[in-house]
Amino acid sequence: MSTREVLEMAMTLKPEEKFLVVEGLLKSLDEPDRGLEEIWFEEAEKRLHAYRKGSLRGIEMEDIFG
């Protein structure tokens, strides 16, 4: 079934049914992507290690938010 067909079917729903569909879709967008989380975790670990080793310098908070 194509996206267009799904949308056409959804348009025939009652308002409260449409709400449930929309709510379900929005909630699904908030689910974490485990693969992406793992990539960011590895990157954070690399940066922390580099900082502790002295090969990466920190930035003053005032320079970021000032």
Secondary structure, DSSP 8 states (H G I E B T S, - for coil): --HHHHHHHHTTS-HHHHHHHHHHHHHHHTS--HHHHHHHHHHHHHHHHHHHHTSS----HHHHH-
